[in-house]
Amino acid sequence: MKPITEDRAARRFHQMATLERQIAIKTSEIADCKAHLKEITELRDGLLRRLRETARDEGELPLFDLDGD
């Protein structure tokens, strides 16, 4: 096996550094997506909770006015 030349070692280092930067960017994008997913999941869960409350006649507009108001 021949020894690696200085030029080849420099190109390999540059390639690895470029790939590491790209990985860091994608990792950041994944973190942003996870945060957004958490936010919209919480919003959806709130809507589902309201729907279930409404189905049990406990929602914002009850179907039956048992108090006679």
Secondary structure, DSSP 8 states (H G I E B T S, - for coil): -----HHHHHHHHHHHHHHHHHHHHHHHHHHHHHHHHHHHHHHHHHHHHHHHHHHTT-SSS-S--TT--
